Amino acid sequence: MLFLRLLQFVAVLGFVPLLASCGGGHTTRVIETPETRELKGWQKPYEVDGRRYQPLRDHQGFQQRGIASWYGRKFHGRKTSNGEIYDMYALTAAHKTLPLGVYVRVTHLQDGRSVVVRVNDRGPFVAGRVIDLSYVGAQRLGIVDAGTAMVQVQALGYQQTDRGQVSYRPPSSYDIGRFSVQVGAFSVASNAYRLATRLRSRSGKADVQTAVINGRQMYRVRVGEYRSLERAEKAVLDFIAGGFSGSFVVAFD
């Protein structure tokens, strides 16, 4: 399993070595063509260790069988291929070719257990493996101890909720979705809520989400709601310029 950094970053550098969680180093490069010039880096064809992968432009009808694996604490807090920060406790996954942001249903073929996860990373680049689940995704599928399992992957689309009913729709653009900006994380709750109150008056929306990180209760301040990744990325630059140097994009699950 390989955890890819932003392919946009790779596109700038051209050809760089990447570290893998299972065994030595890997090399990767984005393949630039006139037809893909306007696409984001993670939408373009790319190579890993000389093997070419072509990201899909559409997920409609996509189904796949193969081995699922998972990745966890070693990558917790690092960037995924679409620029989000990997959270081992969120229901996400890595796939080599599906459009990032698409939700998929992963079904354990031995016992029928299933889980729905959102693809926000590229990988796994190990022979026979078709998807890498986050830790909590693997936990819900019951494969944490075994490490791998034979699964069926079915693409569902982009998630939307109407009057409490969850459904999935095809994308109208590659970066569509619901995004927020995390501007800080605190171990003291009062500090987080104080900052959220201050930013809410400026940005209209700010809340505090709790999470247990390395055994510690943390309070994460997230601001705004943006309907595209591009808008969220621009907001990050504004927050950084305003003194929140650790700001980054997060997606609503």
N, C-alpha and C positions, 0 to 999 in steps of 0.2 A: 504493500500500500504506500502510495506516495502522496504527500500533502503538498499541493501546488500553491505557491504564492500567486499574486495577481498576474494574470497573463498579460495585462496591459504593461506591467513592469517588464516582463520578459520581452515584449515586443520592442521596447526601447533598447534593451541591452542586446537583443538579437539571439544570443546563445550563451546560456549560463548553467553551471552545475547546481543541482538541487539535492537536498538531503532526503533520504527515505527513512521511514520508520522501521522497515524490515530489510536490512542489508544495505550495502554501500551507497555510492552516490549515483545520481541520475543526471542526464543532460536533457534540456528541452529548448525548443525554439518555436516561435510563431511563424507560420508560412504566410508571407505577404504576397497578395496578388492584386491586380487592378480591380477585380470584382469584390474583394473584401476590404478595400481601402477605407471605406466609411464605417465598417463594423467596429464594435468594441473589441479589445484584445481577446477576451474570453469567448467571443463568437467566431473567431477565426480558426482555420485549420492549424494544427500544431503537431510537433513531433516530440516524442519522449524516447530517448535511447534509439533514435533512428526509425521508430515506428510512427506512422502518420495516423492522426485522429481527426475526423471531420465532425465538428459540432452540428447537431441537427438544427434546422431552421424551424421545424415544427414537431411537436410531440404527438400529434394526433395518431391514435391507433398503436402507439408504441407499447410493445410487450417484449419481455426478455426473461430467459431463464439462465441461472448460473449461480455462482457462489457469492454469498454476502459475507463481508467481514466488518470489522468496526475499528474506530480509532478514538482515543480518549485523552487522558490527562497530559500526555507528552505534547499535544498540539493545542490544548486548552488555552485560549487567549491569543492565539496567532491568527493572522489574516487568512481568509479563504480566497478562492479564486475570483469571487465577485466583490471582494473588498470588505466583506463583513468580518467580524471577529468570531472565530470558532468557539462555540459554547457546547461542551460535551453534554450538558444537561438540556439542550434544546433538541427538538425533533428535526434534525437535518441529516443530509447525506452528501456523499461525493459520487459523481457519475462521470464517465469519460466524454459523453457526447450529448446528453439531454440538455435543453436550454436551461440555464440557471434560473431559479425561481419557481420552476415547475414542481408541483406536488406529485408524489408517486405512492402507490400502495405496494408494500413489500410483504409477500406472503410466504411463510415457512412451509415448504412443500411436505414436510414430514408430519407436522401436527396441525396445519391449517391456521395457526396464529398469524395475525397480520398487524402492520403498523403503517400509518401514513406519515411521510416525512417530506421535507422541502429540500430540493437539490440546490446547494449554494457553493459547491466545490468540485474540483476535477479529481479524478482517480476512480478506483484503485488501479495501479499499473503493475499488477501481479497476474500472471497467466491464470485464466479461468475465473477470476473474480470480476463481478459485474457491478457491484455497488459497495460502498463503504458507509456504514451507518455511524451516527454519533453513538456515544456510550448509552444514552438513555433510549435511543432507538433500538439498539441491540438488546438492551435490558428488557424492553417491552416485547421483543420478539423471542426472548429466552435463549439468546446465543452468546451471552457474555462469557460464560465459562468455557463453552466449546470453541469460541473464537470465530467459527464460520458455520454456514449452513447453506443448503441448496434452497433457492428461493425463486419466486416469480415476481418480476417487477412490472407494474402496470402504471403508465403515465396517466394522471388525472387532469392536470391543467393548473391554472392559477386559482387559488382559493378565494372565495368571497362568501360573506355571511349576510343573509337577508331575513330579518325578524327571527333571528336565532337559528335559522336553517343554513347549514354549510353546503355550498355547491362549488363546482369547479368550472372555469371557463377558459377558452383558448386565449392566448396573448394577443393584444392589439399592438404591442411593441415589446421589445426584449427587456426593457428596464422597468416595465410597469409593475406596480405593487404598492405596498404601504411600508414606508420607512420612517425611522426616527433617528435622532442623533443622541448618542450617549456622551454626556459632557463630564461625567465624573462618577466615582464610586467611593463610598465612605463606609467605615466601620462603625461610625456613630450616627444613629438614625436622625437625630435632631439636625445635624449638619446637612444631611441630604434633603430633608424636608424644607429647611430654611432656603437652600439654594433653589429647589423646585418652585417654591412660592415666588421667589424673586424673578425667576426666568419665565414663569407663567404669565406674569403681568406684561412681559416684553414680547413673548412669542405666542401667547394664546393657549398653549398646551404644554404642560410639563408634569411628569409624574415620577414616582419612586417605585422601583421594582426591587424585590429582595431576592437574594440568592446565597447559597452556601458555597463558598470558594475555599478549597483547601481547609475545610473544617471551620471556617469563619463566616459569620453572618455579615453579608455586605448589602449596602443600600445604593442602588444604581439610579442616577438621575438621567432621565431621557426626555428630550425636548422635541416638540413639533410633530407633525404628521405630514409626510411628503408622498405624493402619488407617483413619483419616479425616482429611480436611483440617482439620476443626474441632478435633480433638484436637491436631493439629500446631500450629495457630495458637495454642491455649492454651499449649502448651509454649514457643512463642516468647516469649510474654509473661513466662513464668517465667524464661527465660534472660536476657531483657533486664533484668528486675528483679534478677537475680543478677550483673549487671555486663557481660553480653555484649550490648552495645548494637547491634551490627551483625547480630544473629541474624535468619534468615529461613527460610521453608519451602522445601524442595526435594522433588521427587518421584523415586522410584526409576523408572528407565526399564525 
